[in-house]
């Protein structure tokens, strides 16, 4: 669970750790044959930059997926 309020900028060490996790996840996606595209990377960078909570991120991604599915 994310305890950082939405919109709260990460501290430098937290931001670096988050950036590294994103890079690791991106690399794993490539290994699995499902690389993140430019839009995906921009979305995750926005989440980090704006300090979105994990719950808000998940809700956003699910809403975007529903739009793509035509729901």
C-alpha positions as CSV (number, residue, x, y, z in Angstrom):
1,X,0.0,0.0,0.0
2,X,1.3,3.5,-0.9
3,X,1.5,5.9,2.1
4,X,2.6,8.9,0.1
5,X,-0.3,11.3,-0.5
6,X,-1.1,11.9,-4.1
7,X,0.8,14.8,-5.5
8,X,3.6,14.7,-2.9
9,X,7.0,14.8,-4.7
10,X,9.3,12.0,-3.8
11,X,12.5,12.6,-1.9
12,X,15.7,12.3,-4.1
13,X,16.5,8.8,-2.7
14,X,12.9,7.6,-3.2
15,X,12.8,9.1,-6.7
16,X,16.0,7.2,-7.6
17,X,14.7,4.0,-6.2
18,X,11.4,4.4,-8.1
19,X,13.3,5.2,-11.3
20,X,15.4,2.0,-10.9
21,X,12.3,-0.2,-10.2
22,X,10.7,1.3,-13.4
23,X,13.9,0.5,-15.4
24,X,14.0,-3.0,-14.0
25,X,10.3,-3.6,-14.8
26,X,10.9,-2.2,-18.3
27,X,13.8,-4.6,-18.9
28,X,11.7,-7.6,-17.7
29,X,8.9,-6.6,-20.1
30,X,11.5,-6.6,-22.9
31,X,12.7,-10.1,-21.8
32,X,9.1,-11.3,-21.9
33,X,8.7,-10.0,-25.4
34,X,6.2,-7.2,-24.4
35,X,8.3,-4.1,-24.2
36,X,6.9,-0.8,-22.9
37,X,6.3,1.7,-25.7
38,X,6.9,5.4,-25.5
39,X,3.4,6.1,-24.2
40,X,3.7,3.5,-21.4
41,X,7.0,5.0,-20.3
42,X,5.6,8.5,-20.4
43,X,2.6,7.4,-18.3
44,X,4.8,5.8,-15.6
45,X,7.1,8.8,-15.5
46,X,4.1,11.0,-15.0
47,X,2.9,8.8,-12.1
48,X,6.4,9.3,-10.5
49,X,6.7,13.0,-11.2
50,X,3.2,13.7,-9.9
51,X,3.5,11.4,-6.9
52,X,0.4,9.4,-7.7
53,X,-0.6,6.7,-5.1
54,X,-0.6,3.0,-6.2
55,X,-4.4,3.0,-5.9
56,X,-4.7,6.0,-8.2
57,X,-2.3,4.5,-10.7
58,X,-4.2,1.3,-10.8
59,X,-7.5,3.0,-11.2
60,X,-6.1,5.1,-14.1
61,X,-4.7,2.1,-15.9
62,X,-7.9,0.1,-15.5
63,X,-10.0,3.1,-16.8
64,X,-7.7,3.4,-19.9
65,X,-7.9,-0.4,-20.5
66,X,-11.7,-0.2,-20.3
67,X,-11.7,2.6,-22.9
68,X,-9.5,0.6,-25.2
69,X,-11.8,-2.4,-24.8
70,X,-14.8,-0.3,-25.7
71,X,-16.5,-0.5,-22.3
